[in-house]
Amino acid sequence: MPLEQVFLKNVVLYFNTLTDVMNFLFLNKKCLETVTSLYVNSYALTRHHNFPQIYLFFPQMQTFYVETTLQYIKAKDARCMPLIEINHWTDKYLYRDRKDNVFTTQWFPPKIRKLCVYPQQVIKMFTSIDFYTQLQVISIVKIFENIRLKNTRFLDSLIPLFKLPSLKKVYMEISPLCYEMINTLNSQKAFSSGVEFTIFFCMWWDMFYIKSLDESYDKIQNLKFNSNVSIYTNRIGDGHILTHRGMYVSSSVTNNKEVLFDMITGIIHLGDLHELNLIFNNIDNFDCEKYENVEKIALNGCLSSLKLSKRIKSVTLKIILFKEENINIEMNNAVLEEFSVDGQPNQKIEGVVLYENALKKLVLKNANCSIKMLGNDKKQLENIDLCKLNEFELFNYRQYGIILNDYKGPLPFYALSLINGKLNVSNPMTRLENLNFSAFIFDECYINNNYNNTIELGDNKLRIMSVRYSRSITVNAGPTTLFELDNSDGTFNFVALKRKNVTKNNKKHKVVIKIDEKKYDDFLSESE
């Protein structure tokens, strides 16, 4: 098949409406031939159109891709309808809407080759299980404890499902609190040797019973299965379970310690997935194009290359192991709002392009990262203007200097951060005449290992300002609730100060604390 034709077919599979398809096929003869020769439709079309409408444009269709509600699947269309692959349901409460009665019919089951279902639909399938003669892949999602697993209907429905002769792969997304159900299925030899099972134990909502969850995860760790059953969890340590919506971290419980992305992708609903957070040992390439709606990614591991999509807005990388080769990032026109790297000093990262007018958060820690920073005129900048960022954290980063109000120049060794309303200024090895943070918003400030510097904090109301191991510094601050001074000296000017705590200072340390008494009473009344 010519490369051009392959490219055109891939374009069609991204269309969302039949209007897009129509505009495409009228471009030229090649586009018309591409559409009419396709054996499948795009998943997105079923969000807006029924089968007869789609079939008119794809007369050679052999597999009907569905990613929507069941309202567009009618019995009257069954005669000409090919095999059906259902990726996932957009019905939030499908089982309440009584749209899943098709699972009990005789015309619908023989058409299904790939299916994603909820536990309630598995119970529905039981009554017509013998009619699922074409089913090869099934994903059973959102199996959690409140589906009343003590009622054996769900278990009784699973066993004949797993015994279907045509079945090849099963994915299960299940709460750790339901581990006994998996153990029961295993003891009843429900996991047929000819079927590949992937079971993903995960919590996808905030939980309060961390101790009981840890106990469940520990028991999961000890489960014994045949080689055709793979177990994954989203626990990365005792009491540490990631629960953010749309985020998953996977660590293998089986002998295979690498994340099998294709397997996990079969479990997680790509259409609902907006944020990825992955822990892995070592992968060569990670391609964000697979994840249609993902805007934020966080990768914790060791990789060789990263391919972004233009939809990506946030990238976080933590490099846990040094590799000889460089890490290449392919931007693909991505305009990042957040970029974070916690790297290895000898591990070079190449290919990063950032835009000053779009970037809101920048974190570079021990990062040997080659960045091309572009201004509004698309020309490369020489310094990073911190005043244009909402959040930043810079440690041991040498490529760019910084602009901080009146200061412009390099800081070879330093830690400078403003994250979650906390300002941290530590270890600058060069003398700075003035570090002015008055343009930023924060309510905590930590100053460590500074020498002979002047630091302006503006009018921010501080809950705490802490100064440790600093000499001959001058700090100008707004109203402050608590001032802590440890092994330091200097002059500290406050608009108002409620409490102070000076410790471990000897007689050689000269400390001057000045307070604007006119505003002190106003500050006390506001803080109360």
Secondary structure, DSSP 8 states (H G I E B T S, - for coil): --HHHHHHHHHHTT--SHHHHHHHHTS-HHHHHHHHH-SB--GGGGGT--HHHHHHH-TT-SEEEE-S-GGG--GGGTTT--EEEE-----TTGGGTTGGGGGGSSSSGGGEEEEEE-HHHHHHHHTTGGG--S--EEEEEEE-GGGTTTSTHHHHHHHHHHT-TT--EEEEEE-GGGHHHHHHHHHTT-S-TTSEEEEEE---S--S-HHHHHHHHHHHHT----TTEEEEE-EEETTEE---TT----EESSS--S--HHHHHHHS-GGG--EEEEE-S-EEEEEGGG-TT--EEEEEE-EEEEE--TT--EEEEEE-S--SS-EEEE-TT---SEEEEE--TT-EEEEEEEETTT--EEEEES-EEEEEEE-TTS-B-SEEEGGG-SEEEEES--S-EEEETTEEE--SS-EEEEETTEEEEE---S--S-EE-TTS--SEEEEES-BS-EEE-TT--EEEEEEES-BSEEEEE--EEEEEEES--EEEEES-EEEEEEES--TT--EEEEE-HHHHHHHHHHH-
